[in-house]
Amino acid sequence: MSYDTPLMSGHYHHIYNRGNNGENLFIEERNYAYFFQLYTRYIFPVAETFAYCLMKNHFHLLVRMRQNPDLPGFRNLEGLNAEPNYSQSFSNFFNAYTKSFNKTYHRTGSLFQKNFKRILIHSDSFLIHLVSYIHRNPQKHGFSDDFKSYPFSSYLTIRQEKQSRIEVAQVLEWFGGLSNFEHYHQQFDETKIAHLMVDDV
């Protein structure tokens, strides 16, 4: 399993990273809001988002790279037929957040661990396992007693079918509806994808 595979147009990827040396990425609630503000600027134009979870010292995303992002200077210099440079958008995003975080908390240096992890999703059946895994992560790592009430994941947005930039309708279609979505999360067995999560944060 490769954790630094190129981000590919039209494909699903599990993207995750942690704070450098285990450092917290989020100290105050406003940090989460600012992270999303930058995410909207840098990532939504180049990737559809299906699930996310932000925790104090790491995060998880399930995204699909848009096939024809029309942004100035986005494509590689090799030519119009080159694969879009999605990784640069993520790098710009992380750098922008780090710059603001460092200024706010009077620190210097890298905030995120170098080379964010990305796993190419090869199987449609794996998607529902991954969505459940991402949403249950706060409870797994002790950031919440109940993942269903954790405020910094996409679970509540999807469960309440809120209008948002998250691809709520598509996620619910994968599960076969809202009741199946809730039930699957309740009985999810993480061992189903343990072989794909050997580098879990």
N, C-alpha and C positions, 0 to 999 in steps of 0.2 A: 504494500500500500504506500503510495507516494503522498506526502503531505505538502508538496510544493509544486504540484502539477499546474501547468498554465491554465488560466481562466479561459474557457472556451465559449464562443458565441452560441447561444441557444441551449446551453447545457446547465443543469442544476449543479450547484456546489455547496458544500458545507464549509463555511468559513469561520474560523475561530482564532482567538489569540488571548494572551494574558498580559498582565503588567510585567515589566522588566524586573527580574529578581523577585517576583511575587508581589510587587508593589500594587497598591490599589489604583484602579483607573477612575473610580468614582468615590468622592469623599462626601459631597453634599448632593441633595436631591437635584439642585440646579445643574449639576454636571451631567446627569442623565438627559435632561432637557436639551442641553447644549450639544451633546453627542448626537441626538436625533436631528437637531437643527442642521448640523454639518452633514449628517447622513443624507438628509433631504437634498442638500446642495450638490454633494459629490457622488452619491451612489444611486439614488433613485433614477437619475437620468440614464444610467448605464445598466441597471439590474432591477429585475422584479424581485420583491421580497415576500417570502411565504411564511417565515417564522423567525423569531429572534428572541434572545434573552440576554439581558445585561446584568451582570453581577459585580460586586465590588472590585474583584481583581481579574475578571475575565468575561468574555462574551461569546455567544454563538449566533450564527446567521445561517439561514437557508435561502439561497438566492438563485435566480436564473439570469444569465447574462443576456441582455437585449441584443437582438441580431443586427440591428442597424441603428446604433446610437448616433445621432447627428449632432455632434458637439465639436466646436472649433478646436483644432489641434489634437483631436482624440486618437486618430489612427497613427500607427507606427510610420516611420519615415520611409519604409521599404516601398510603399506605393498604395494605391487605392484598394488593391486586392489583398492586402495584408490583414491578418487577424487583428481586430481592435486591441489596444493595449489597456485591458481592463485593470490590470494590476496597478497601473499608474494612478488610476482614479482612487483606488483604495489607499495607496501610499500617500496621495495628496490629502485624503480625508484624515488619515492617522496623524500626518504631520501637522495639519491645521489644529486638530484637537490637542496634540502635544504642546504646540506653541502657546495656545491659550491656557492650558492647564499649568504649564511651567511658569507663565507670567503671573497667574493668579496665586499660586502656592510657593512662589519664590524658589523654584528648583531649576535644575539644568539637566541636559542629557536626555537619553531615550526614555520614553514612558512605556511603550509597548515592546514586547519581546520581538527581536529581529525576525523578519520573514514570517508573516502571518500564515497560519496553516490553512490549506484549502484541499478538500477532498472532492473529486469528481464523482457524482452519483450516477451509477450505471444502471440501476434497477428502479423502475417505478414503484415496486412494492416496498422498497426501502424508504420511500418518502414519508409514509405514515409513521414508520418506526422513528425516523429522525425528528419529525415534528414533535412527537411525544417525548423523545429523549431531551430535546431542547427545552420544552416547556417544564419538564420535571426537574431540570438541573438545579434550580434554587433550593429545592427540598433535599436533593441528593447531597449537596455541599453544605447544608446547614444554614443557608441564608434565609430560609422561610420554613415555618412548620407545615405549611400547606401551599404547594405550588399554584393551586387554583386562585389564590388571593394575592399572589406576588405581583406588584404593580409594574415591573419593568420587563415584562415579556409580552408576547403577542397572544397569549392564551385568552385573556379576558376580551381582547378586541375581537378575536375569532368567535369565542363562545357567545358574546353578545351581538355578534354580526354587525358590528359598528362600521360605518362608512369611514374608510381609511385608505392609506396607501398600501397596506398589506393586502395580498391577494386572497381575501377571506373566502370568496365564493369558490375559488379553485381548491383551497385547502379542504373545505367542507365536502366538496365533490369527491376528493380522494378518499375521505372517510365514509362516504355514503350518507351524509347528513349530520346534523348537530348532535342528535342523541348518540350516534355511533362515535362521533368525535369525543364526547364526554366519557362514554363508557371505555373506549380504547385507552384513553389517558389514565383512567382509574386502574385498569388491570394490566398496563404495559409492563412487559418483562424485558428489562434492559439487556439480558443475556442474548437476546435476538440479534443485537448489533455490537456486542462486546468485541468481536474480532475486528471490527472497523474502528474501534475507539481506544486502541492501545495507548494512544498519546493524549488521552483525555486530560483536561486541565481541572 
